[in-house]
C-alpha cells in the first residue's frame, strides 16, 4: 500500500477492517520533535458510496457524539473527531497492551492463574468507568441514559503500564443517540447479555452489571459461563439454564466474593445490584482487607505474558515511524480489540424463535410485546471517549463575493454572532476561521461589513458558507437573541437580571450550562502611561479616580493632573468595570469614550497623564498596574491570577446560545471553541484560555491557616477555582466543564494526590462558615468521584484568605470557592 494521510495524521500501519469501518495506526508530528501515536477509525472507503452508507455514517457519528462527553481514566480517550473529504474519522488513544480476553487465554496456556486480588482490581476499574458513564449528565442536568451493552473481556483493555480501560461504546445505548435501535434488535454479545437485553426489552445500567458479573465469574473460575456451541445455545443458557454458583467451581474463594458474583448475576434485575457504584463499593471494601495489587503489579503480569509479541510490534512501529516515505504495513499481532473492528454476526436473518425451556428449567419471563426478536451482535472497536463533538453538515450556502470589501449580506447568513466588541473584534472571527479550517474548508477569507461588522466566508464541499460577526457591545447580543436576529450572543459579562427576565419566556434560563458557555477568560487591566511611577492601586482609590473624586496623581504617588479615558457605555468591558469598580456611580460626562479597545490603549500609551481600563488582550504599549482591595493583596492581571479569578478585575467571556438553535452550526462552533484546538486560538488572540496548569503556590503569610500552610507546602495549585451559581450549592457553568478538564489533566499525573480546599464568605459565624466551606469542597469531590477521581484531602477553611472584601454580593461570590491542589 502507499502512504496515506488522514487529516493531520500520517498512517503507518493497518490494524484491521470490518463490515463498517477500517482502523489504522497513525502518527502526528509537531515542532521540537513532538510525535504522537493514535488510532484512526473511519468508514471504509469502499462502503462510502453504497446505499447503506448513510446509515453506517450515522452510526459512526453517534459513536463520535458520545465520545465527545466521555472523560474518565478507565475509558479509552478520543483525541479528535473530524472529517476528510466529507467523511468522518475518529482519532483515538493508542493503547499499548492486550484485551482482557487475550490476557486470560495467554495466562491459561502458560498455566499462570490470574490472582484473585488482581481480578477484583480489574473489575473495580471497569465498574468505575461504568459508574461514570451511567451517571453522566448533559450540561443542563439531563441524564444521557448511557448503557454500554457490550461489556466483555474483548472490550476491556489491559495496557503494558498496568492500566485498565473500557473500550467500545460504539453500540452503547444513549438517549442522545440520533439513531435509535430498531424495536426487537439486540446489540451486544449473547454470551455476555443480561436476560432482559437478550429478550429485546428496555434496558438500564443493570444490564451492564449482569455482564460484569459474567466477566467476574469467568475470570475467577477459568471457565465460560454462558457461551454455547452456537448463538442459539448461548441464548438458551442466558435465558433458562441455572447459573452455577461460583463456590461450586471455586470452593476456596472468600464467601463475600461469591455473594457479590451471585447478586450481580441475578436474572431478576430488581434483585441485582441496582448500580455499578454499589457493586464497586462492595468490591472496594473487600480489597481494603486484602493485598490489592499496585499498577506496576498489573504491568509486570501482562508484560511477562506478551514480551516477545510486544517487542515485535514495537520494532515494526519504530521502523515505520522512522521512514520518510513509509508504506502502510499490517501490524503483526495487533490486539484483538483493534483487529476486530466491527465484526457483525447475524444469528438469524428470519425471526428467531426463542428456545423452548427444558422441563427442569425455570419458566421464561414473558417478553413485553417484542416478538419476534432479531438478534445482531456488533463487536466494534472501542472508540468512544473524550473528543470534540462531530461537526455536522452546514446549512445551505449563500452567494459568493469576490469584492475586497464585502457587501451587506443580501440574504440571511449561515450563522450570525452579535454582541461584545471584546469578543467580536478579533477573537470570534479568528475562532470562526479556525473552525472552517478544521472542517476542511478552503478559500477562507475575512472582510469588513458595516459598522463593527466582520464577514467570514469559506468554501466547504463546493458550497460557500458565511458567518456574520457584529460586535457592537454585549447588550446588543442579548437584544439580538430577544429579536431572533442572532444565533449566538457574545458577552464580556454575565447576563444580568433584566436580560434574564426578558429572555426566559423565550429560551428558559440562559445561565444553565447548556446555554451559557465560558469560552475564554480576561482581566480588565487598569493601564497608565509607561513612564507613570504608579505600580499598584486599590479598588476604592480606582473608584475615586474614575468618578472624578480624585483628580491629581499626587495623592497616589505621582504628579500632575489625571486624564480619565473609558470604553463606551454599550461595551461589556465598561459594564464589567462599572459592576466591579464604579457601582452606582458613573464616569464624568466630560470623559472621553472609545468604541475601540485598541484606540483607547493607544491613547493612554501616548498621554503621560492618562489612565484607562481595557481587556487584557489590548494593553498594547501601555502599562498595566496591580489592583487589589484594602486588606487583600494587589495583583497584576496574569494568566494564572485571571484563570483562578483571584485577580479582582478578572472576568469571563461568554457565548450564549438558544437551547434549540436554528442551525447545527451553533453547536458545532461552540464545541470547537471549547476544544483544545479552539482554546489554542483563544490563547493566540491574547486572551486567557481554559486549559489547566499546575503552579507553585505563593509563600504563605499570616493570612494562611496553619493546617492549610502545612498541606500546600509540598503541593502545586491548579489554575482554576470552582465556583457556584448565585444562591445555590450548584456548580456554575464554567465549573461544570472544568470538572472534565481536571480529569483530563490528571490523566498525565495518575499517581498525584489531589486536595480540595473550600472557602466561604464572612457573612456567618465561624462554625457555620467552616461547615459551608467544607460542604462546597465535598460537592466538588462527589462530582469528581463520578468521573473516577477521588481526592485524598477534602477540607474547608471557612472565610480565611479572602480574595475580595465581603461588602457586595459579587465579592462574596468570589470568596465562595474551592481551590484544587496536587502533590508534587
N, C-alpha and C positions, 0 to 999 in steps of 0.2 A: 504494500500500500504506500501511497505518497503522503507527504507531510500535510496535516490538516490543522487549520486554526479555527477555533470556536470562540467568538468574542475576542477577549484579550489573552486567551489561553492557547498554548501550543500542545496539541495532542501528541503523546509519546507512546501510548500503548492502548490496545483494545482490551477491555475487560469482559465484554460479553454483549449479546443481543438477544432479545426475545420477540414475542409477537408484537409488542407495542414500542419498545424503546431500545436504544443502544447506549452503552456506557463505555466511557474512555477514561484513562488516566492522563492528566494534562498538567502542564507546568506553567506558572506565571512568573515572569521575571520583572524585576524593577531595578531602581538605582542602587548603587553601592553593593552590588552582588546579591540583592534580595531575590529569593526564589521561594515558591510555594507550590506544593503538590496538591492537586484537587482531583476529585472525581466528577466528571461531566456526564449528566444524563440528558438525553434529548430524544424526541420522536424519531423513529427510524426513517431515514431519508426515502427509502423505497416504499414507505407506508403513507407519506405525506399527501399523495395525490389520490389515494383510494377513497371510496365513498365513506368508509368508517373513520377517515382521518379526523374529521371534525369532532367525533365522539372521543377518539383517543387523545386528541389535543386537549379537550376539555378535562379529561381525567388527569392529565399532566398538570394542567392549570389548577385543578382542585388541590392536588398534592402541593403545588407551589404556594397557594394561598394559605394552606395550613402550615407549611414550613415557615412562612413569614412570622408566625406567632409562637413558635416553639423554641424556647431558650432554656436549656437545662443541662447540667453536667453529664447526665446519663442518657441524653438523646443526641443522636448524631447531628452535627452542626451543618447548616447550609449557609454558604458564604454569599451566594448571589443567585438571583433568578432574573434572567434577561432573555433576549431574543436575538437571533441572527437570521437575516433574510426572511423575517416574518415568522420564524419558527422558534418556539420557546426552548430554553435549556436551563438546567439547574446545575450550579457548581457547588459541590459538597465537600465536606471534610474527608480527606483520605485517611482511613483507619488502617493502621499497620498492625494486623493481627488476624484472628480467625473467628468464625462464628462459633457460638457455644456448642452447636451440633457437631462441628468438626473436632472441637477440643474433646468433647465427651467420647467420640468414636476413637480418636487417637489415644486417649487415656486408657480406654478399654483394650485396645490392641496391645498397648505396652504394659498391660496389667498394672496400671497405676491408678487406683481409685481416686475419685475426687474427694478430698477431705470434707466432712460434714460442715465444719465451720466455714469453709470456702464456698460451699453450695449456698448456705444461708446468707452469706455476704452478697453473693451474686443476685440471689432472689430479692434481697432487701434493696439493692440498687435498681433493679428492674421495677419494683413496686414504687420506689421513689419517683422514677420517671413517669409511671402511670398515674400516680397521685397528682403530679403536676399537670399532666395532660387532661385528666378527668376534671380537675377543678379550674382549669383555665377559663378566664372570662374576657370578654371584649372590653374595650376601654370604657364603655358605658355601663359595665357591670353585667351585661348579658352573658350567660354561660354559653360556651361553644358546644357543649354536649359531645365532646370527643370520646369515642370508643375505638381503641386500636384495631380490634377484630382479628388480628393475625399474630398474637404473641406466641412464639415458638422458639426452639433452640436455633433455628436458622435466622431468626430476626433479633437475636441477642448477640452482640459482638464483644469479643474479649481481646483487648489490644495487648501488644507486647509490653506496654508500660503498666499493665495491670488495671486498666480502666474497663468498666462495663458500660456498653452503650446499647440502648434500644433503638433499632432501626425499623424502616418500612412502615411509615404512616400513610403509604400510598393507597391503602384500601380502608383507611380509618373512616369511621362514621363521624360526621360533624354537622351540626345544624347550620353551619355557614357554607357547606358544600353547594356548588352550583348544580352538580349532577347527583340527584338523589338515586339511591339504589332502587332498582325496579322491585315492585312487590313480588315477594317469593324468591328473589335472587339472593343467594347466601354467599358472602365473600369470606375467605379465610381457608385454613387447612382443617379438614374434617377431624383429623386426629387430635386437634387442639381446640375444638369448638365446645362452647357451652351448649347444653341441650336446647335451650331456647333459641340460640343462634342457628343451630342446625335445622330447627323446625321453621325458620324464617319468620319468627316473631320479633317484635320490637325488643331491642336490647339496650342495656345500660352498662355502667362500669363493672357490674358484677360478672359480665361475660368475660372480661379480661382477667378478673380474679380467678375464675374457673381455669382459664388457660394457664395462668401462673401456677395454679395447684398441680396441673398435669406435669409441667416442667419440673417442679419441685419433686414430685413423686418419682419421675423417671430418673432424674439425676441421682437421687439417693438410693434407688433400687437397682439402677443399671438395666432396667427393663422398659419396654414400651407398654404404655397403659391402654391407649385407645386404638392404636394402629392395627388394622386387619390386613388380609391379603388383597383386599380391594377397597375402593372408596365406600361401596355399599356396606361391606363388612365393618369398616371403621364407623360408619354412621350407626349401625346396629349397636355397636359397643357403647357409643356416646349416649344413645337414647334408652337402651334397655338392659344391657348386661350389668350385673352387680359390680360395683367398684371395689376392688380388694383393698383392705386396709394396708397402709404402709408397714404396719407392725407385722403383717403376715409374711413379708419378704425381708424385712429388716428388724427382727425382734430386739436387736441391740440398741435401737435408737431411743433417745430420750422421749418419754411419753408426751412431752409438750410439743415436740416436732410432729409426732403422729397426730396429735389433736389439731394442730394448725393445718396440716395437709388435709385431714378429714373435713374440716369446716370449709376450706377453700373448694373442695370437690363435692359439696352438697348439690344434688340435682335440683332441689327446690331452692331457687335463688333467694327466697326470703330467709332461708336457714343458713345461707352462705355469708361470708364476710360482706358487709354492706359496702365496703370501700377498700381500695388498695392501701389507704392510710392505716386502717385498723389492722390489716394483716401485717403490714410492715412494722407497726408498733409492737405486735406480739413477737415478731422475729427479732427486732432490735433488743427487746427486754431479754430474750433468750441469749443473744450474742453477748450481752453485758456480763453474763456469768460464765461465758465460755472464753476461750482464747481466740478472739476474732482475728483473722489474718490481716496483715497490712497490704497495701497496694504492691509493694515490692515482692511479697509472697506470691500474689497472683501473677505478677510479671514473670518471676522465675519459673513458675509451674508451666505456663504456656510457652515460654521461650525454650525450655528443655524439650518439649514435645515436637517443636517445629523448627529446630535450629537449622537443619540443612535447607528446608524449604524457605525459611526466612532469608538465608544467605543468597539463594538463587534469585529470589525476587528482588532483593536489594541490588545485586550485581546487575541485573537486567535494567532496573530503573536508573542506576548510576550511569551505565553506558549510554542509554537512550538520552538522558539529560545532557551528557557531555557532547553529543554530536550537534554540529551546527545545522545540519540538514538531515534530521533524523527521519527514518521511515517508521511508520507505526508498526509496532510488533504486538503479538498476542502475549500477554503477560503469563508466564508459566505459573501454575499452581495458584492462580488468583483465588482469593477466598470465595467460598460458595455464595456468600451474601452479595458478592459483586458479580459473579459469573451468571447466576440465575436471575436475570434482570426482571422478567415478568412472565415466567412460565405460566401458561394457562392450561388447566386441565378441566375439560367438561366431563363431569361424571355421566351425565345423560343428556342427549340432545332432545329427548322427548320427556314428558312428565315422569318424574321418578316416584314410583310407589314406595311409600315408607315400608321398611322391612317389618314383617309380622313378628311380634314378640313371641318367644317360646312360652310354653305353658308355665314354666317356673319363673319367668321374668315378671317384674312388676308391670302393671298396666302403664301404657304410654300416656303422658299428659296430652290432653286434647289441644290440637293446634287451633288458633283463633282465626278462622276464615281465610287461611293462607294455604290452600292446597289446590292443585298440585304444586310441588316445590321443585324449582330448578336449582341445582347446586353447582356453583362455579368456584373454583379455587384459584385465587390470584396470589402469586408469591412475587411481589415486586421489590425492587431494590429499595433499601431504607434511605429515603431521600428527604423526608420532612424534618426540618429543624429550623434553626434561625436563618432567615433570608428576607430580602426585600420583597414585598408583595408584588406579584407579577403584573407587568404593565399591559393592560388590556388594549384592544384596538381603539383608536381615537375616533372622534366624531367626523362627520362629513367635512371635506376640505372647503376652503374658501379660495377665491380667485387670487392668483399670484400677482405681485407687483415688483417691477424691476427698478422703480424710481429710487434715487438715493435718499429722498425723504418720503416716508410712507404717507400716503393719503389717509384721510379719515376712513375707518372701516365701513365699507358700504353695506355689509351685512353683519349679522351677529358673529363675533369671533368665536373660535372653538372654546376658548377659556378666557375669563376676564377676572383680573385681580384688581382690587381697589383698596385704597387706604393709605397707610403710613408712608411718609416720604422717606423715613429712615430705612424702612424695609424695601420700598419700591424703587428708590432712586438707582441702586446698583445691585443690591443683594438679590431681589426677586428676579430681575432679568437674567442674572448670572445663573441662578438656580434653574430657570426655565431652559436656558441654553444647554446646560449640563444634562438636564432631563431629556431633551431632544437627542443629544449625543448618545445617551445610554440606550435610547430606543432604536438607535441605528439610523437616525435621520441624517439627511445631507442638506447642503446649501442653507445652513442655519445663518440667519442674519438678524441684526437689531437696527431699528431705525426710530427716530423720534416721531411721535404723532403730534397731537395738540398739546396744550399746556400740561407739563408734568406727566406726559404720557409716553410710554415706550411700547412699540410693537415688535414682537419677536416672532419670526416666521421660519419655517423649515419645511423640507420636503420629506415625507415619510410614506414609503410604499407607493411612490409615484404621485402622491397627492400632497397638496400644500395645507399646512395647518398653522393657525395663527393664535397667539396669546397676546392679549391686551393688558398692559400693566399701567394703571392710572394711580399716581402717587400724589394725592392732594390732602393728606392728613388722615390720622386714624379715624376721626369721627366720620369722614366721608365713606370709609369702608363699611361701617355699620349702617349708614344711611343707604348704601348700595344694596346691602343684604335686605334691608327692610323694603326697598323698592323692587326687589328681584332683578336688579340690574348688574349684580356682581356675583360671581361664583365663589370667590374667596375674599374675605376681608383681611387685609394686612393691618396689624396693630402693633404699636410700640408701647402699649399699656394694656392692662386687663380691661375687659368690657365693664362699663360702670352700671350702676343700678338703674339709671334712666334708660339706658340702651337695652338692658335685660328685660325691663318691663315692656318695652316696645316690641322686642323680637320674640319673646317667649310664646305669645299666641301663635306665631307662625312656625317656629322651629323648636320649641321647648327650651330647656336651659342650656344655652350655648357654653356654659362653663364645664360641661361634662368632658371627660377625657376623649370621647368620640368626636367632639366638635371643636374643642379648644386644643390647639396644637402649639406647644412651645417649640419654635424652630431654631432659636438661637438666643444667646444672652448678650447683653450690652451693659455698659456702665455709662451713666451720664457723667462725662468728665467736665469739671469746672476748669476753664482754661484762662490763662493770662499770657501776656507778652513774655517771650523767652528771657528777657532781662529783668523781669519783675522779681524782687527778692522773696516774695511770699511763697512759701512751700507747703503750707497747710492752713486750713481754715475749718472752724467748726460750723455746724449747720445753722445755729442761731445767728452767728455773725454773717453767714451767707444770706440768710433771710433779710437781715438788716440792709445789706448791700443792695440786693435786688428789689427791695421795696422802697429804696431811697432814703432810709433812715440813716445809713452810714454813707457819706459821700466822699470821704478822703481816705487815701491809703495809709495815712499816718497812724490811724487808730488800729491798723492791722500790722504795722511794722514796716510800711513802705513810705512813699512820699508822693505828693501830687493828688489831684482830684481823680475820682473813679468815673470811667465811662462804661455804662452798662449796655450790653448788647444781648439780644434774646431771639429765640425762634418765634415764628408766627403762632397765632393762637390755635390754628387748626392742627398743628403738628402733635404727634404723640409725645415727642420729646418735651414740648412745653407742658403738656398735660401731666406727664410724669414729674417734671421738675416742680410744677405747681403743687401737686399732691404731696411730694416728699419734702419740699422746702418752703414754699410760699404759703400753703394753707389757704385761708380765706382771703389773703391779701393778693395784690397783683403788682406787676412792674409799673412804674410811672408811665403815663400816656405818652410822654416825650421819648420813651425808649425806642431806639432803632430796632426794627424787627426784620428777620430774614426768613424767607421761604426755603432757601437752600442751605443745607448744612455746611457744604464746602465754603460758601461765601462768608458765612458767619465766622468760621475758623480762620479764614484768611484775613478778615477784618480785625480780629483780635490779635493775630500774629503781627500785624503792621501798625498797631497802636499801643505804645507803652502804657497808656492809662486804662486800657480796656480790660473787661472781664466778661466772660460769657459761659454758656453751658452747651454741650454738644454730645452727640453719641460718640462712644469710644473710638469707633472706626474713622471718625472725621477730625481727630485732633490736628492732624497735618503738622505744620511747623510751629503751632502754638505750644505752650507748656501746661501740662495737667498738674494740679495741686492735690495734695492729700486732703480728704474730707472725713470728718468724724462728728461725734457728738460729745458734749461735755460729759465726762465720766466714761467714755468709751474711746478706744484708740483711733486715731486718724489713719486712714488707709488710702493708698493710691489705687486707682482702678486697674488692676491687673487681671490676667485671665483666671488666676486662682481665686482672688477675692470676689470677682464677679460671678464665677461659676458656683461658688458656695453661697453667694448672695450675702456675704459678710460686709461687703462694701456698701456704705449707707445709701448710695445713689445707683445701685445696680438695678437692672430691670430685665424683663423678659420680652422677647419679640415673638409675635403670635401669627398664626394663620387661624382664622375662624371659618368653619365650613358648615353648611346645612347638613342635617342628619341624612337627608336623601338628596344628594347632589344631582343636578340636571344632566351632568356628563361624567362618565367614568374617569375623565382626565383629572378631576378634582382629587379623587382618592389616590390615583397613580402618582400625581405630583407630590402630594403630602407624604406618601410612602417613600418616595425618592428623597425628599428633603430630610426626612428623619433617618435615612440610611447612612452608613459610613461615607459613601461617596458624596451624598448631599451635604453632610457635615464638613467634608473637606472644602467644599465650595464656600460654606459659611466662614470657615477659618481664613481662606484665601481672600475673602472680601473684607477682612479686618475685624470681624465680629468674633465673639467667643463661642466656640462650638460646644456641643453637649457631650463630647467624649470624656472619658474619665482618666484621671491620672492620680498617682499617689505622691504626696508631698510630705517632706519632713515638717512636723508641726513647729510653730513658733515656741520659743522658750516660755515656759510657764512663769507667770508673775504672781503677785499677791492675789489676783482675782481667781486663780485656779484652785478648786477644792483639792486637798491633799490626795484623795483617792483618785481623782481624775489625773493629776500630775503623775502619779505612780503608774497608772495604766498606760498612758500615752508616751512614757519616757522612751520606750523602745518600739514605737509604732509609727506608722505614717497615716496621714489623713487623706481620704479620698476627696476629690474635688467636687463634692456635692453635699448638700444638706437636704434631708427630706422635710417637706413642709405640708401643711394640711389646709383643707378648704375652710373658709371662714365659718366659725361657729359649729364646726363638726370635728369628729375624730377621723374623717376620711382623708386619705392622701389626695393631694391636689393633682391636676392633670400632668404636671411635669413629673411628680414623684411616681405616678402610675407607670410611666415609661422608664424612669430611672431604675426601677426595680430590676427590669430586664438588663439594663446597661451594667448594673452591678454584677449580675450573674455572668454576663459575657466577660467582664473584666477579670473575675475570679477564675475563669477557665484557664487563664495563663498563670494563676497562682493557686492551684488547687489545695495546697497544704497550708496556705497562710491563714492564721486565725483572724476572725473578724469581730470587731467590737462595735456596739451601737450605744450611743450616749444621748439621752433625751434631755431637753431643756424646756422650761416654761417661762411665761412672763412673771411679773412680780405682783399680780393683782390679788393673789390669795395668800393664805397663811403658809409658812414654810413647809409644814407637813403635807398640806394639800398640793402644793406646787411640786414637791418631790414625788408624790404619787402620780400626778398628772404627767410629769416628765417621763417617769418610768413606763407609764401606760403607752405613751407615744412611741417609745423605743420598742415596746413589746408589739405594737401594731405593725411596725416595720419588720420585726423579727418573724411574725406569723406570715406575712406576705412573702418574705424570702424563703421561709421553710417550705411553702407550697411549691417553690421553684427548686427545691433540693439544696438550699444553702442554709446552714444552721450556725448562727453567730455563737461565739464562745462566751461573750460577755454582753449582757443587756442591762444597762443601768440608767438611772435618772439622777440628774443633779439640780433639779428644781430651777430656780431663777438665777443661778450662778452664771457668770460670764456673759452678760447680755451683749448683743451686737448692736442694739439700738435702745434708746430710752423707752420707758413704758408709758409715755404720755398720750400716745394716739393708738387707735386700733391697728393701723397698718404697721406701726413699730412693734406692737405687742405680737402681731402675727409673725414678724421676723424672728422674734425671740423664741417662739414655739417651734422648735426644730429638733431634728435628730442627726447628729454627726455620725459619720462612718469612718472607722479606723481599722487598719490591718497591721498585723505583726510583720516585722522585718524578716 
